[in-house]
């Protein structure tokens, strides 16, 4: 859904990059927990009456990991995007996920 970008001159700061990564993962878990907890109450905190039905449909369609994190979980989608990007002339060479992810986070 989103991507986190860092300036190239910060790419060597492995501790900072991993801390930001962990913070976003934790925030994701908190948001997921809220949606799941609210589902038991028909999402009363959301003023859109059809939200619970959409939430249920999306979970059925997307599975339990509806916001996949990590390079591994998104590799196919990212590499496909990068292939299309190159095929449409938007990049001078075909990149892969290894080219755009910071080396310190390639194991995620």
Steps between C-alpha positions, in 0.01 A plus 500: 500500500779743593874511477749661735782684334827622647760723348800313367735671746309332789515150347808406707317568830385143554388564859278790392355310205416194708345720774276674246409163349410357843294810584295468182449125558379567854264775380361260243433241772318761709284606205418140411408426862266801507323390181464145630377614842255742338367220279356336810302823559387551140765774462292745704801735515470546122201707391470319167219245542625267225858487630457168685376328184790641298744398771360145500511481118857631489619249760341218304667625180840602640539250782635560847804698381318778320787747544804288416826638629856406422682473174432128478123541523499777239781388273277380215288817501804731523691317227191503276458874557867559420473291182199703383684819596787404272280368217313831492826691464490656847838358603820462302557144617290227652534509877415227751400513863864437593590823320255720688498352852769607743747216547442499877135403442540247219446219751150620588 
